[in-house]
Amino acid sequence: MSRFSPLVPYALVLPGFLLAAFIVLWPLVQLGIISVSEVNRFGQLRGFA
């Protein structure tokens, strides 16, 4: 039986954590961009305020 490196479990879980972080953080980034942008009545961004 071969012995695995102690880092293997972290390497296997890391992609899931990165995907979860992307799913959570991307809307927050968009919210920040929209909050400092000028938005017309149709919801289109027109630039920074």
Distance bins in CASP14 RR format, pairs under 12 A and 6 or more apart:
PFRMAT RR
TARGET T0000
AUTHOR 0000-0000-0000
RMODE 2
METHOD distances of the structure
MODEL  1
2 8 0 0 0 0 0 1 0 0 0 0 0
4 10 0 0 0 0 0 1 0 0 0 0 0
4 11 0 0 0 0 0 1 0 0 0 0 0
4 12 0 0 0 0 0 1 0 0 0 0 0
5 11 0 0 0 0 1 0 0 0 0 0 0
5 12 0 0 0 0 0 1 0 0 0 0 0
7 13 0 0 0 0 0 1 0 0 0 0 0
7 14 0 0 0 0 1 0 0 0 0 0 0
8 14 0 0 0 0 0 1 0 0 0 0 0
10 16 0 0 0 0 0 1 0 0 0 0 0
10 17 0 0 0 0 1 0 0 0 0 0 0
10 18 0 0 0 0 0 1 0 0 0 0 0
11 17 0 0 0 0 0 1 0 0 0 0 0
11 18 0 0 0 0 0 1 0 0 0 0 0
13 19 0 0 0 0 0 1 0 0 0 0 0
13 20 0 0 0 0 0 1 0 0 0 0 0
14 20 0 0 0 0 0 1 0 0 0 0 0
14 21 0 0 0 0 0 1 0 0 0 0 0
15 21 0 0 0 0 0 1 0 0 0 0 0
15 22 0 0 0 0 0 1 0 0 0 0 0
16 22 0 0 0 0 1 0 0 0 0 0 0
16 23 0 0 0 0 1 0 0 0 0 0 0
16 24 0 0 0 0 0 1 0 0 0 0 0
17 23 0 0 0 0 0 1 0 0 0 0 0
17 24 0 0 0 0 0 1 0 0 0 0 0
17 25 0 0 0 0 0 1 0 0 0 0 0
18 24 0 0 0 0 0 1 0 0 0 0 0
18 25 0 0 0 0 0 1 0 0 0 0 0
19 25 0 0 0 0 0 1 0 0 0 0 0
19 26 0 0 0 0 0 1 0 0 0 0 0
20 26 0 0 0 0 0 1 0 0 0 0 0
21 27 0 0 0 0 0 1 0 0 0 0 0
21 28 0 0 0 0 0 1 0 0 0 0 0
21 29 0 0 0 0 0 1 0 0 0 0 0
22 28 0 0 0 0 0 1 0 0 0 0 0
22 29 0 0 0 0 1 0 0 0 0 0 0
23 29 0 0 0 0 0 1 0 0 0 0 0
24 30 0 0 0 0 0 1 0 0 0 0 0
24 31 0 0 0 0 0 1 0 0 0 0 0
25 31 0 0 0 0 0 1 0 0 0 0 0
25 32 0 0 0 0 0 1 0 0 0 0 0
26 32 0 0 0 0 0 1 0 0 0 0 0
26 33 0 0 0 0 0 1 0 0 0 0 0
27 33 0 0 0 0 0 1 0 0 0 0 0
27 34 0 0 0 0 0 1 0 0 0 0 0
28 34 0 0 0 0 0 1 0 0 0 0 0
28 35 0 0 0 0 0 1 0 0 0 0 0
29 35 0 0 0 0 0 1 0 0 0 0 0
29 36 0 0 0 0 0 1 0 0 0 0 0
30 36 0 0 0 0 0 1 0 0 0 0 0
30 37 0 0 0 0 0 1 0 0 0 0 0
30 45 0 0 0 0 0 1 0 0 0 0 0
31 37 0 0 0 0 0 1 0 0 0 0 0
32 45 0 0 0 0 0 1 0 0 0 0 0
32 48 0 0 0 0 0 1 0 0 0 0 0
33 39 0 0 0 0 0 1 0 0 0 0 0
33 45 1 0 0 1 0 0 0 0 0 0 0
33 47 0 0 0 0 1 0 0 0 0 0 0
33 48 0 0 0 0 1 0 0 0 0 0 0
33 49 0 0 0 0 0 1 0 0 0 0 0
34 43 0 0 0 0 1 0 0 0 0 0 0
34 44 0 0 0 0 0 1 0 0 0 0 0
34 45 1 0 0 1 0 0 0 0 0 0 0
34 46 0 0 0 0 0 1 0 0 0 0 0
34 47 0 0 0 0 0 1 0 0 0 0 0
34 48 0 0 0 0 0 1 0 0 0 0 0
34 49 0 0 0 0 0 1 0 0 0 0 0
35 45 0 0 0 0 0 1 0 0 0 0 0
35 48 0 0 0 0 0 1 0 0 0 0 0
35 49 0 0 0 0 1 0 0 0 0 0 0
36 45 0 0 0 0 0 1 0 0 0 0 0
36 47 0 0 0 0 1 0 0 0 0 0 0
36 48 1 0 1 0 0 0 0 0 0 0 0
36 49 1 0 0 1 0 0 0 0 0 0 0
37 43 0 0 0 0 1 0 0 0 0 0 0
37 44 0 0 0 0 1 0 0 0 0 0 0
37 45 1 0 1 0 0 0 0 0 0 0 0
37 46 1 0 0 1 0 0 0 0 0 0 0
37 47 1 0 1 0 0 0 0 0 0 0 0
37 48 1 0 1 0 0 0 0 0 0 0 0
37 49 1 0 0 1 0 0 0 0 0 0 0
38 44 0 0 0 0 1 0 0 0 0 0 0
38 45 1 0 0 1 0 0 0 0 0 0 0
38 46 1 0 1 0 0 0 0 0 0 0 0
38 47 1 0 1 0 0 0 0 0 0 0 0
38 48 1 0 0 1 0 0 0 0 0 0 0
38 49 1 0 1 0 0 0 0 0 0 0 0
39 45 1 0 1 0 0 0 0 0 0 0 0
39 46 1 0 0 1 0 0 0 0 0 0 0
39 47 0 0 0 0 1 0 0 0 0 0 0
39 48 0 0 0 0 0 1 0 0 0 0 0
39 49 0 0 0 0 1 0 0 0 0 0 0
40 46 1 0 1 0 0 0 0 0 0 0 0
40 47 0 0 0 0 0 1 0 0 0 0 0
40 49 0 0 0 0 0 1 0 0 0 0 0
END
